[in-house]
């Protein structure tokens, strides 16, 4: 009797995947993204969001999972947790009415142009320290964070194509890279001194 893979079969895989993701296994994160990202996009899409906003909701949901995966006691609950979080992020996005005030105040740019030599020296030191910290990241994390800084307005599709990275893994990869930078001892001590 021939049997096809059933949801029960994949449920056996879930505790291992969640455990591996908790331990920082990139392949496990990729598998979780492949498995649940379409569902997250359906949830976000049900709120009639634009494609870019659907991307944002999915990315934020993955970042939230990265931040809270240790608090999920039952791995089989991860699908429900993701769906609930995606709903909350979609509603939060719909409720946000942030308005930026544009200004033609020349004083702001003039003040930047008159930066003191000490500020320039500190900025140069920060670039060196940040470069050393970036060198400790995986190649994928380093390329992603560099791209996000050099092309801040890049869409997820552009980033995905440029880095050959699934759209759904951009948020978790960014979060892991940022977490490693935050733990980098030289970067932390430099910020403590500069702050």
Buried (B, 14 or more C-beta within 10 A) or exposed (E): EEEEEEEEEEEEEBEEBBEBBBEEBBEBBBBBBEBBBEBBBEBBBEBEBEEEBBBBBBBBBBBBBBEEBEEBEEBEEBBEBBBEBBBBBBEEBEEEEEEEEEEEEEEEEEEEEEEEEEEEEBEEEBEEBBEEBBEBBEEBBBBBBBBBEEEEEBEBEEBBEEBEBBBBBBBBBBBBBBEBBEEBEEBBEBEEEEE
